Amino acid sequence: MRRATSFSAQFFGVSYGKLYKVGNHVHALLGNYRQMFLSVFEMFKVGIGPSSSHTMGPMVAAANFLDRIRNAPFEVHGLKGSLHGSLAFTGVGHATDRATILGLAGFTPDNYDHEQAEDALNQIRESGVIHPRDLPPLNFDIKEDLRFDFGPALAGHANGMVLMATDKQGDVILEETYYSIGGGFVLTEAELANGKDTDEGEPVPYPFKTAVEMLDMAQRSGKTIATMKKENEIARGGSVKLNEGVARVWEVMNNCIERGLVTDGILPGGLNVRRRAKGIYDALIAERGMNLTAPHTINDWMITYAMAVNEENAAGGQVVTAPTNGAAGVMPATIRYWLDHVPGASKSKIPDFLLTAAAIGGLVKFNASISGAEAGCQAEVGSASAMAAAGLCAVMGGTPEQVENAAEIALEHHLGMTCDPVKGLVQVPCIERNGLGAIKAVSAASLALRGDGQHLVPLDSVIETMRQTGHDMHEKYKETSLGGLAVNVPNC
C-alpha cells in the first residue's frame, strides 16, 4: 500500500486528490478549504487547577454572564445558577461551585489571585452578597442560589450550566445556558447551536482542517507544520504577540514543573493522596553518576516531570491547558525530557514544538473533542500525547509525514481510555496517567522517526475513531465518577 499520509494515496478506494472519506464524512480537497483557525493561545491557556472544563470554563462563563448584565437595559438585584451533567456529578471534586462563584465575583483564570479569592468567598458566605466590578451589590446565597442538578445532562453537552439574574422580587429576568466544552472553551447555547465551524476572522494562509489538508499544504509549500502554523498566527495577531506569548506559555509550564519538584505534602480533596514528584526527583538526583540505574530509569524522569505538573494542578495551582488541565503534564514533561536528556536539544526550538503541537491539537478539537466529559480520557491525555509526540518529532528533525505519523501512533494507543476520576478529583488516575502519556509520546515520536512517514492508518482516521468511540462510550465512564475506578477504589 502506498503511503497513507501522502496526497496521492488511496484510502477506501477514493483518491485523496478528489475526496477523503472517514466514516460517514466526506471532505473535498484541492482548493475548497473552509476557514479553520484555532490559535496556539486558545490551545495553551494559562489558568488554574484542577480542571479546565470544570474550573476554568465555569469561571469564564460566569465572567461572560457579568458582561451580559452590564449591558442589560434593566436593573439586576440577584444571581442564581445551576450545574448539570458532569459539572454536577464531579463539580465538588473539581471545585466547579467555587469557580462559578468566583467568576460571578469578577475573577478570571488569567487574573486569579488565591488569597484575594479566599477573602472574596468568605465575604460572600458571610454577607450573601457579591460585589462584581462596575455593578451594584448582587444578592447571592451560596447554599441556596447555586444548585447541583443530578438529573440528565443538558441537551447540548455533558458540561452544562445555567446562570440567571433576578429582579428585586427574585424573579428571573435574564438567563443564559453555557457549555464548557473542554480546554477552558465556553459556548453559549446559541453559539453551540450555530456549529463549531464559525471562524469568521481574517483569512490565514494555511487553513487546514484535516491532517490530509495539512500534509498537502506542507508538500506544496515546502514548509514545516510549525512554519505554516506560525504564519497563520502572525496573520491574525502579529509576530510580537506570537513570540511573547509562546515564551510566556513555556515559562508558566516550566515554573509549574519546578514548583511541583520541590513541594511535598497531601493533596486537598479528602483522598489523602501524597505528592510524590519531589521524593522521586530527589532520589533520581541522588542516583546520578552512581552507574547503578537501569536504562528504563529515563521513564522515571518523564513521569516525575508530568506528576509535578499534575500535582500542582490538583492543588489548584497555576498551569497551562495542554490541551486541558487534566492532561496538563504531558506536554511540559515531554519538553523537559527533550531539553534535559536529549543531546542537541535547544530552547530556541520550543516555539516549533508548541506550534506543531497546537496544530495537531486543533485538528483533534475541530474534528472530535478534547473533553473528557464528552469522549473520555482518550480526548484529554490521548490528545495531549499526540500533540507532544508531534512536537517532539518536529524538533528532532521529523518531516511533516513523520510528525503526522507520531501523532497518529500516540493517539491510536489511547483509544477507548475512560475518564473515571475517583471522588471526582483530578488525582487518581489522572496524575500518573499524564506520566504514561508522556512516555507514549516519546515512544511514538521515536518510532515515527525510525520510519519514512509511510504508514497504514491516517491520523484523520484515528481522530474520527476517537470521536465515534467517545460517542458510544457509556456516560458513567465520561467524567461522572459513576463507573470504573471511581466506584471500585475502596473507602471512596
Secondary structure, DSSP 8 states (H G I E B T S, - for coil): ---TTSTT-EETTEETTTEEEETTEEEE-SS--------HHHHS-EEESS-IIIIIHHHHHHHHHHHHHHT-SS---EEEEEEEEHHHHTTTTTTHHHHHHHHHTT--GGG--HHHHHHHHHHHHHHSEE--TTS--EE--HHHHEEEE-SS--SS-SEEEEEEEE-TTS-EEEEEEEEEEETTEEEEHHHHHT-S----SS--S----SHHHHHHHHHHH---HHHHHHHHHHHHH-HHHHHHHHHHHHHHHHHHHHHHHH--SB-SSSS--B--HHHHHHHHHHHTTSS---GGGHHHHHHHHHHHHHHHHHTT-EEE-SS-STTTTHHHHHHHHHHHHSTT--GGGHHHHHHHHHHHHHHHHHHS---HHHH-GGGTHHHHHHHHHHHHHHHTT--HHHHHHHHHHHHHTTTT--B--GGG-S-TTHHHHHHHHHHHHHHHHHHHHTS-S--SS-HHHHHHHHHHHHHHS-GGGBSSSSSTHHHHSTT-
